C-alpha cells in the first residue's frame, strides 16, 4: 500500500498491483487460474485496451481524483 500511495502522490492517475512483476507475490492461486491470468486474460485485455496488463484479477487498485 505505501508504494501505491506514493505513486498517486507523484501524479500517477491509475495504480494496479500485480503478482507477476518483480517483487510481486500471490497466495493460494491455483495453477489453472495462474495460467489463465498470465496467458489468456491479461494478454487479451492488453491487446484490446492498448495498455499492458500483467494481473487483471487482483484487488489492489487506486485512482487519482
PDB file of N, CA, C and O in Angstrom:
ATOM      1  N   UNK A   1       0.805  -1.205   0.000  1.00  0.00           N
ATOM      2  CA  UNK A   1       0.000   0.000   0.000  1.00  0.00           C
ATOM      3  C   UNK A   1       0.851   1.273   0.000  1.00  0.00           C
ATOM      4  O   UNK A   1       0.496   2.237  -0.679  1.00  0.00           O
ATOM      5  N   UNK A   2       1.961   1.305   0.740  1.00  0.00           N
ATOM      6  CA  UNK A   2       2.761   2.537   0.704  1.00  0.00           C
ATOM      7  C   UNK A   2       3.234   2.890  -0.704  1.00  0.00           C
ATOM      8  O   UNK A   2       3.262   4.067  -1.064  1.00  0.00           O
ATOM      9  N   UNK A   3       3.606   1.889  -1.509  1.00  0.00           N
ATOM     10  CA  UNK A   3       4.065   2.171  -2.874  1.00  0.00           C
ATOM     11  C   UNK A   3       2.925   2.676  -3.751  1.00  0.00           C
ATOM     12  O   UNK A   3       3.143   3.511  -4.630  1.00  0.00           O
ATOM     13  N   UNK A   4       1.727   2.184  -3.524  1.00  0.00           N
ATOM     14  CA  UNK A   4       0.564   2.648  -4.282  1.00  0.00           C
ATOM     15  C   UNK A   4       0.270   4.105  -3.943  1.00  0.00           C
ATOM     16  O   UNK A   4       0.039   4.919  -4.837  1.00  0.00           O
ATOM     17  N   UNK A   5       0.279   4.431  -2.667  1.00  0.00           N
ATOM     18  CA  UNK A   5       0.036   5.811  -2.229  1.00  0.00           C
ATOM     19  C   UNK A   5       1.129   6.734  -2.750  1.00  0.00           C
ATOM     20  O   UNK A   5       0.844   7.843  -3.202  1.00  0.00           O
ATOM     21  N   UNK A   6       2.366   6.289  -2.691  1.00  0.00           N
ATOM     22  CA  UNK A   6       3.484   7.091  -3.180  1.00  0.00           C
ATOM     23  C   UNK A   6       3.321   7.393  -4.679  1.00  0.00           C
ATOM     24  O   UNK A   6       3.571   8.519  -5.110  1.00  0.00           O
ATOM     25  N   UNK A   7       2.915   6.422  -5.454  1.00  0.00           N
ATOM     26  CA  UNK A   7       2.710   6.651  -6.890  1.00  0.00           C
ATOM     27  C   UNK A   7       1.628   7.687  -7.138  1.00  0.00           C
ATOM     28  O   UNK A   7       1.785   8.548  -8.004  1.00  0.00           O
ATOM     29  N   UNK A   8       0.535   7.618  -6.392  1.00  0.00           N
ATOM     30  CA  UNK A   8      -0.535   8.613  -6.536  1.00  0.00           C
ATOM     31  C   UNK A   8      -0.033  10.010  -6.173  1.00  0.00           C
ATOM     32  O   UNK A   8      -0.355  10.986  -6.851  1.00  0.00           O
ATOM     33  N   UNK A   9       0.752  10.101  -5.111  1.00  0.00           N
ATOM     34  CA  UNK A   9       1.291  11.391  -4.696  1.00  0.00           C
ATOM     35  C   UNK A   9       2.258  11.969  -5.725  1.00  0.00           C
ATOM     36  O   UNK A   9       2.469  13.181  -5.770  1.00  0.00           O
ATOM     37  N   UNK A  10       2.843  11.107  -6.546  1.00  0.00           N
ATOM     38  CA  UNK A  10       3.758  11.563  -7.588  1.00  0.00           C
ATOM     39  C   UNK A  10       3.024  11.921  -8.881  1.00  0.00           C
ATOM     40  O   UNK A  10       3.656  12.277  -9.876  1.00  0.00           O
ATOM     41  N   UNK A  11       1.697  11.826  -8.868  1.00  0.00           N
ATOM     42  CA  UNK A  11       0.917  12.251 -10.018  1.00  0.00           C
ATOM     43  C   UNK A  11       0.416  11.160 -10.937  1.00  0.00           C
ATOM     44  O   UNK A  11      -0.166  11.458 -11.979  1.00  0.00           O
ATOM     45  N   UNK A  12       0.626   9.900 -10.582  1.00  0.00           N
ATOM     46  CA  UNK A  12       0.126   8.798 -11.399  1.00  0.00           C
ATOM     47  C   UNK A  12      -1.400   8.753 -11.265  1.00  0.00           C
ATOM     48  O   UNK A  12      -1.927   8.908 -10.164  1.00  0.00           O
ATOM     49  N   UNK A  13      -2.107   8.542 -12.373  1.00  0.00           N
ATOM     50  CA  UNK A  13      -3.572   8.533 -12.354  1.00  0.00           C
ATOM     51  C   UNK A  13      -4.167   7.182 -11.979  1.00  0.00           C
ATOM     52  O   UNK A  13      -5.244   7.127 -11.386  1.00  0.00           O
ATOM     53  N   UNK A  14      -3.485   6.097 -12.316  1.00  0.00           N
ATOM     54  CA  UNK A  14      -4.009   4.752 -12.063  1.00  0.00           C
ATOM     55  C   UNK A  14      -2.871   3.856 -11.621  1.00  0.00           C
ATOM     56  O   UNK A  14      -1.830   3.800 -12.276  1.00  0.00           O
ATOM     57  N   UNK A  15      -3.063   3.153 -10.515  1.00  0.00           N
ATOM     58  CA  UNK A  15      -2.062   2.227  -9.985  1.00  0.00           C
ATOM     59  C   UNK A  15      -2.741   0.889  -9.765  1.00  0.00           C
ATOM     60  O   UNK A  15      -3.830   0.818  -9.195  1.00  0.00           O
ATOM     61  N   UNK A  16      -2.090  -0.169 -10.220  1.00  0.00           N
ATOM     62  CA  UNK A  16      -2.636  -1.504 -10.027  1.00  0.00           C
ATOM     63  C   UNK A  16      -1.517  -2.428  -9.571  1.00  0.00           C
ATOM     64  O   UNK A  16      -0.452  -2.471 -10.188  1.00  0.00           O
ATOM     65  N   UNK A  17      -1.751  -3.153  -8.512  1.00  0.00           N
ATOM     66  CA  UNK A  17      -0.766  -4.122  -8.031  1.00  0.00           C
ATOM     67  C   UNK A  17      -0.745  -5.326  -8.973  1.00  0.00           C
ATOM     68  O   UNK A  17      -1.689  -5.540  -9.734  1.00  0.00           O
ATOM     69  N   UNK A  18       0.327  -6.105  -8.919  1.00  0.00           N
ATOM     70  CA  UNK A  18       0.424  -7.295  -9.744  1.00  0.00           C
ATOM     71  C   UNK A  18       1.261  -8.351  -9.050  1.00  0.00           C
ATOM     72  O   UNK A  18       2.309  -8.060  -8.473  1.00  0.00           O
ATOM     73  N   UNK A  19       0.782  -9.578  -9.118  1.00  0.00           N
ATOM     74  CA  UNK A  19       1.551 -10.702  -8.591  1.00  0.00           C
ATOM     75  C   UNK A  19       2.695 -11.074  -9.513  1.00  0.00           C
ATOM     76  O   UNK A  19       3.616 -11.781  -9.103  1.00  0.00           O
ATOM     77  N   UNK A  20       2.651 -10.606 -10.757  1.00  0.00           N
ATOM     78  CA  UNK A  20       3.529 -11.122 -11.788  1.00  0.00           C
ATOM     79  C   UNK A  20       4.650 -10.182 -12.199  1.00  0.00           C
ATOM     80  O   UNK A  20       5.264 -10.385 -13.247  1.00  0.00           O
ATOM     81  N   UNK A  21       4.930  -9.169 -11.410  1.00  0.00           N
ATOM     82  CA  UNK A  21       6.073  -8.290 -11.663  1.00  0.00           C
ATOM     83  C   UNK A  21       7.146  -8.610 -10.626  1.00  0.00           C
ATOM     84  O   UNK A  21       6.841  -9.207  -9.593  1.00  0.00           O
ATOM     85  N   UNK A  22       8.391  -8.226 -10.880  1.00  0.00           N
ATOM     86  CA  UNK A  22       9.441  -8.491  -9.884  1.00  0.00           C
ATOM     87  C   UNK A  22       9.042  -7.955  -8.511  1.00  0.00           C
ATOM     88  O   UNK A  22       8.667  -6.790  -8.375  1.00  0.00           O
ATOM     89  N   UNK A  23       9.125  -8.800  -7.513  1.00  0.00           N
ATOM     90  CA  UNK A  23       8.750  -8.431  -6.155  1.00  0.00           C
ATOM     91  C   UNK A  23       7.308  -8.756  -5.820  1.00  0.00           C
ATOM     92  O   UNK A  23       6.915  -8.684  -4.655  1.00  0.00           O
ATOM     93  N   UNK A  24       6.509  -9.112  -6.818  1.00  0.00           N
ATOM     94  CA  UNK A  24       5.110  -9.462  -6.590  1.00  0.00           C
ATOM     95  C   UNK A  24       4.989 -10.876  -6.044  1.00  0.00           C
ATOM     96  O   UNK A  24       5.885 -11.700  -6.231  1.00  0.00           O
ATOM     97  N   UNK A  25       3.896 -11.152  -5.380  1.00  0.00           N
ATOM     98  CA  UNK A  25       3.675 -12.480  -4.818  1.00  0.00           C
ATOM     99  C   UNK A  25       2.193 -12.798  -4.810  1.00  0.00           C
ATOM    100  O   UNK A  25       1.358 -11.912  -4.632  1.00  0.00           O
ATOM    101  N   UNK A  26       1.879 -14.043  -4.999  1.00  0.00           N
ATOM    102  CA  UNK A  26       0.489 -14.487  -4.936  1.00  0.00           C
ATOM    103  C   UNK A  26       0.332 -15.524  -3.846  1.00  0.00           C
ATOM    104  O   UNK A  26       1.275 -16.245  -3.517  1.00  0.00           O
ATOM    105  N   UNK A  27      -0.859 -15.595  -3.290  1.00  0.00           N
ATOM    106  CA  UNK A  27      -1.139 -16.586  -2.255  1.00  0.00           C
ATOM    107  C   UNK A  27      -2.356 -17.392  -2.667  1.00  0.00           C
ATOM    108  O   UNK A  27      -3.379 -16.831  -3.059  1.00  0.00           O
ATOM    109  N   UNK A  28      -2.242 -18.695  -2.578  1.00  0.00           N
ATOM    110  CA  UNK A  28      -3.355 -19.604  -2.834  1.00  0.00           C
ATOM    111  C   UNK A  28      -3.967 -19.456  -4.225  1.00  0.00           C
ATOM    112  O   UNK A  28      -5.178 -19.613  -4.382  1.00  0.00           O
ATOM    113  N   UNK A  29      -3.160 -19.158  -5.225  1.00  0.00           N
ATOM    114  CA  UNK A  29      -3.650 -19.079  -6.596  1.00  0.00           C
ATOM    115  C   UNK A  29      -3.399 -20.426  -7.257  1.00  0.00           C
ATOM    116  O   UNK A  29      -2.256 -20.873  -7.351  1.00  0.00           O
ATOM    117  N   UNK A  30      -4.464 -21.070  -7.713  1.00  0.00           N
ATOM    118  CA  UNK A  30      -4.306 -22.379  -8.339  1.00  0.00           C
ATOM    119  C   UNK A  30      -3.527 -22.256  -9.640  1.00  0.00           C
ATOM    120  O   UNK A  30      -3.470 -21.183 -10.242  1.00  0.00           O
ATOM    121  N   UNK A  31      -2.930 -23.356 -10.067  1.00  0.00           N
ATOM    122  CA  UNK A  31      -2.152 -23.336 -11.304  1.00  0.00           C
ATOM    123  C   UNK A  31      -3.017 -22.988 -12.510  1.00  0.00           C
ATOM    124  O   UNK A  31      -2.571 -22.277 -13.411  1.00  0.00           O
ATOM    125  N   UNK A  32      -4.246 -23.487 -12.531  1.00  0.00           N
ATOM    126  CA  UNK A  32      -5.112 -23.199 -13.674  1.00  0.00           C
ATOM    127  C   UNK A  32      -5.482 -21.718 -13.721  1.00  0.00           C
ATOM    128  O   UNK A  32      -5.529 -21.130 -14.801  1.00  0.00           O
ATOM    129  N   UNK A  33      -5.743 -21.115 -12.578  1.00  0.00           N
ATOM    130  CA  UNK A  33      -6.057 -19.691 -12.550  1.00  0.00           C
ATOM    131  C   UNK A  33      -4.834 -18.854 -12.924  1.00  0.00           C
ATOM    132  O   UNK A  33      -4.939 -17.895 -13.689  1.00  0.00           O
ATOM    133  N   UNK A  34      -3.683 -19.223 -12.381  1.00  0.00           N
ATOM    134  CA  UNK A  34      -2.441 -18.531 -12.705  1.00  0.00           C
ATOM    135  C   UNK A  34      -2.202 -18.566 -14.219  1.00  0.00           C
ATOM    136  O   UNK A  34      -1.877 -17.545 -14.824  1.00  0.00           O
ATOM    137  N   UNK A  35      -2.363 -19.727 -14.814  1.00  0.00           N
ATOM    138  CA  UNK A  35      -2.187 -19.879 -16.260  1.00  0.00           C
ATOM    139  C   UNK A  35      -3.169 -19.004 -17.029  1.00  0.00           C
ATOM    140  O   UNK A  35      -2.779 -18.301 -17.961  1.00  0.00           O
ATOM    141  N   UNK A  36      -4.434 -19.044 -16.644  1.00  0.00           N
ATOM    142  CA  UNK A  36      -5.466 -18.270 -17.352  1.00  0.00           C
ATOM    143  C   UNK A  36      -5.207 -16.764 -17.275  1.00  0.00           C
ATOM    144  O   UNK A  36      -5.395 -16.049 -18.259  1.00  0.00           O
ATOM    145  N   UNK A  37      -4.778 -16.286 -16.112  1.00  0.00           N
ATOM    146  CA  UNK A  37      -4.495 -14.850 -15.957  1.00  0.00           C
ATOM    147  C   UNK A  37      -3.304 -14.456 -16.829  1.00  0.00           C
ATOM    148  O   UNK A  37      -3.369 -13.482 -17.578  1.00  0.00           O
ATOM    149  N   UNK A  38      -2.223 -15.216 -16.726  1.00  0.00           N
ATOM    150  CA  UNK A  38      -0.977 -14.867 -17.426  1.00  0.00           C
ATOM    151  C   UNK A  38      -1.067 -15.004 -18.940  1.00  0.00           C
ATOM    152  O   UNK A  38      -0.529 -14.175 -19.674  1.00  0.00           O
ATOM    153  N   UNK A  39      -1.742 -16.045 -19.409  1.00  0.00           N
ATOM    154  CA  UNK A  39      -1.658 -16.387 -20.823  1.00  0.00           C
ATOM    155  C   UNK A  39      -2.953 -16.216 -21.616  1.00  0.00           C
ATOM    156  O   UNK A  39      -2.952 -16.373 -22.837  1.00  0.00           O
ATOM    157  N   UNK A  40      -4.053 -15.899 -20.938  1.00  0.00           N
ATOM    158  CA  UNK A  40      -5.301 -15.681 -21.668  1.00  0.00           C
ATOM    159  C   UNK A  40      -5.878 -14.295 -21.353  1.00  0.00           C
ATOM    160  O   UNK A  40      -5.977 -13.441 -22.233  1.00  0.00           O
ATOM    161  N   UNK A  41      -6.253 -14.087 -20.101  1.00  0.00           N
ATOM    162  CA  UNK A  41      -6.971 -12.860 -19.746  1.00  0.00           C
ATOM    163  C   UNK A  41      -6.116 -11.602 -19.890  1.00  0.00           C
ATOM    164  O   UNK A  41      -6.525 -10.660 -20.568  1.00  0.00           O
ATOM    165  N   UNK A  42      -4.952 -11.570 -19.273  1.00  0.00           N
ATOM    166  CA  UNK A  42      -4.091 -10.371 -19.345  1.00  0.00           C
ATOM    167  C   UNK A  42      -3.651 -10.065 -20.777  1.00  0.00           C
ATOM    168  O   UNK A  42      -3.713  -8.907 -21.188  1.00  0.00           O
ATOM    169  N   UNK A  43      -3.207 -11.065 -21.555  1.00  0.00           N
ATOM    170  CA  UNK A  43      -2.831 -10.742 -22.937  1.00  0.00           C
ATOM    171  C   UNK A  43      -4.008 -10.238 -23.785  1.00  0.00           C
ATOM    172  O   UNK A  43      -3.842  -9.318 -24.585  1.00  0.00           O
ATOM    173  N   UNK A  44      -5.180 -10.830 -23.615  1.00  0.00           N
ATOM    174  CA  UNK A  44      -6.337 -10.393 -24.400  1.00  0.00           C
ATOM    175  C   UNK A  44      -6.752  -8.975 -24.018  1.00  0.00           C
ATOM    176  O   UNK A  44      -7.017  -8.151 -24.893  1.00  0.00           O
ATOM    177  N   UNK A  45      -6.811  -8.685 -22.725  1.00  0.00           N
ATOM    178  CA  UNK A  45      -7.170  -7.343 -22.295  1.00  0.00           C
ATOM    179  C   UNK A  45      -6.121  -6.332 -22.759  1.00  0.00           C
ATOM    180  O   UNK A  45      -6.464  -5.220 -23.160  1.00  0.00           O
ATOM    181  N   UNK A  46      -4.856  -6.711 -22.705  1.00  0.00           N
ATOM    182  CA  UNK A  46      -3.788  -5.835 -23.187  1.00  0.00           C
ATOM    183  C   UNK A  46      -3.959  -5.545 -24.675  1.00  0.00           C
ATOM    184  O   UNK A  46      -3.828  -4.401 -25.110  1.00  0.00           O
ATOM    185  N   UNK A  47      -4.249  -6.575 -25.441  1.00  0.00           N
ATOM    186  CA  UNK A  47      -4.418  -6.424 -26.883  1.00  0.00           C
ATOM    187  C   UNK A  47      -5.544  -5.447 -27.210  1.00  0.00           C
ATOM    188  O   UNK A  47      -5.380  -4.565 -28.053  1.00  0.00           O
ATOM    189  N   UNK A  48      -6.670  -5.604 -26.552  1.00  0.00           N
ATOM    190  CA  UNK A  48      -7.840  -4.795 -26.883  1.00  0.00           C
ATOM    191  C   UNK A  48      -7.853  -3.406 -26.236  1.00  0.00           C
ATOM    192  O   UNK A  48      -8.541  -2.505 -26.717  1.00  0.00           O
ATOM    193  N   UNK A  49      -7.102  -3.234 -25.160  1.00  0.00           N
ATOM    194  CA  UNK A  49      -7.106  -1.932 -24.489  1.00  0.00           C
ATOM    195  C   UNK A  49      -5.953  -1.032 -24.916  1.00  0.00           C
ATOM    196  O   UNK A  49      -6.029   0.188 -24.777  1.00  0.00           O
ATOM    197  N   UNK A  50      -4.882  -1.636 -25.438  1.00  0.00           N
ATOM    198  CA  UNK A  50      -3.712  -0.848 -25.786  1.00  0.00           C
ATOM    199  C   UNK A  50      -2.841  -0.507 -24.587  1.00  0.00           C
ATOM    200  O   UNK A  50      -1.928   0.311 -24.700  1.00  0.00           O
ATOM    201  N   UNK A  51      -3.108  -1.113 -23.455  1.00  0.00           N
ATOM    202  CA  UNK A  51      -2.359  -0.903 -22.219  1.00  0.00           C
ATOM    203  C   UNK A  51      -1.821  -2.259 -21.783  1.00  0.00           C
ATOM    204  O   UNK A  51      -2.542  -3.253 -21.863  1.00  0.00           O
ATOM    205  N   UNK A  52      -0.582  -2.326 -21.329  1.00  0.00           N
ATOM    206  CA  UNK A  52      -0.013  -3.613 -20.924  1.00  0.00           C
ATOM    207  C   UNK A  52      -0.466  -3.986 -19.516  1.00  0.00           C
ATOM    208  O   UNK A  52      -0.054  -3.368 -18.535  1.00  0.00           O
ATOM    209  N   UNK A  53      -1.306  -4.990 -19.433  1.00  0.00           N
ATOM    210  CA  UNK A  53      -1.779  -5.523 -18.158  1.00  0.00           C
ATOM    211  C   UNK A  53      -0.957  -6.758 -17.805  1.00  0.00           C
ATOM    212  O   UNK A  53      -0.628  -7.558 -18.681  1.00  0.00           O
ATOM    213  N   UNK A  54      -0.623  -6.916 -16.522  1.00  0.00           N
ATOM    214  CA  UNK A  54       0.073  -8.130 -16.083  1.00  0.00           C
ATOM    215  C   UNK A  54      -0.794  -8.973 -15.172  1.00  0.00           C
ATOM    216  O   UNK A  54      -0.671 -10.198 -15.163  1.00  0.00           O
ATOM    217  N   UNK A  55      -1.664  -8.344 -14.408  1.00  0.00           N
ATOM    218  CA  UNK A  55      -2.513  -9.066 -13.456  1.00  0.00           C
ATOM    219  C   UNK A  55      -3.882  -8.402 -13.448  1.00  0.00           C
ATOM    220  O   UNK A  55      -4.070  -7.353 -12.830  1.00  0.00           O
ATOM    221  N   UNK A  56      -4.819  -9.007 -14.125  1.00  0.00           N
ATOM    222  CA  UNK A  56      -6.122  -8.380 -14.337  1.00  0.00           C
ATOM    223  C   UNK A  56      -7.163  -8.731 -13.284  1.00  0.00           C
ATOM    224  O   UNK A  56      -8.267  -8.189 -13.315  1.00  0.00           O
ATOM    225  N   UNK A  57      -6.842  -9.616 -12.363  1.00  0.00           N
ATOM    226  CA  UNK A  57      -7.854 -10.052 -11.400  1.00  0.00           C
ATOM    227  C   UNK A  57      -7.489  -9.787  -9.946  1.00  0.00           C
ATOM    228  O   UNK A  57      -8.142 -10.312  -9.044  1.00  0.00           O
ATOM    229  N   UNK A  58      -6.477  -8.997  -9.707  1.00  0.00           N
ATOM    230  CA  UNK A  58      -6.108  -8.694  -8.316  1.00  0.00           C
ATOM    231  C   UNK A  58      -7.003  -7.584  -7.772  1.00  0.00           C
ATOM    232  O   UNK A  58      -7.735  -6.951  -8.533  1.00  0.00           O
ATOM    233  N   UNK A  59      -6.953  -7.349  -6.492  1.00  0.00           N
ATOM    234  CA  UNK A  59      -7.867  -6.395  -5.882  1.00  0.00           C
ATOM    235  C   UNK A  59      -7.281  -5.060  -5.468  1.00  0.00           C
ATOM    236  O   UNK A  59      -8.019  -4.191  -5.003  1.00  0.00           O
ATOM    237  N   UNK A  60      -5.969  -4.866  -5.622  1.00  0.00           N
ATOM    238  CA  UNK A  60      -5.366  -3.622  -5.179  1.00  0.00           C
ATOM    239  C   UNK A  60      -5.222  -2.647  -6.329  1.00  0.00           C
ATOM    240  O   UNK A  60      -4.348  -2.799  -7.183  1.00  0.00           O
ATOM    241  N   UNK A  61      -6.091  -1.640  -6.344  1.00  0.00           N
ATOM    242  CA  UNK A  61      -6.069  -0.608  -7.374  1.00  0.00           C
ATOM    243  C   UNK A  61      -6.303   0.738  -6.715  1.00  0.00           C
ATOM    244  O   UNK A  61      -6.928   0.836  -5.659  1.00  0.00           O
ATOM    245  N   UNK A  62      -5.790   1.766  -7.361  1.00  0.00           N
ATOM    246  CA  UNK A  62      -6.021   3.133  -6.847  1.00  0.00           C
ATOM    247  C   UNK A  62      -6.143   4.068  -8.040  1.00  0.00           C
ATOM    248  O   UNK A  62      -5.476   3.889  -9.059  1.00  0.00           O
ATOM    249  N   UNK A  63      -6.997   5.059  -7.900  1.00  0.00           N
ATOM    250  CA  UNK A  63      -7.239   6.047  -8.933  1.00  0.00           C
ATOM    251  C   UNK A  63      -7.058   7.433  -8.343  1.00  0.00           C
ATOM    252  O   UNK A  63      -7.398   7.666  -7.184  1.00  0.00           O
ATOM    253  N   UNK A  64      -6.524   8.356  -9.134  1.00  0.00           N
ATOM    254  CA  UNK A  64      -6.418   9.725  -8.676  1.00  0.00           C
ATOM    255  C   UNK A  64      -7.779  10.406  -8.835  1.00  0.00           C
ATOM    256  O   UNK A  64      -8.640   9.915  -9.564  1.00  0.00           O
ATOM    257  N   UNK A  65      -7.963  11.504  -8.172  1.00  0.00           N
ATOM    258  CA  UNK A  65      -9.198  12.242  -8.348  1.00  0.00           C
ATOM    259  C   UNK A  65      -8.982  13.197  -9.473  1.00  0.00           C
ATOM    260  O   UNK A  65      -9.890  13.949  -9.826  1.00  0.00           O
TER     261      UNK A  65
END
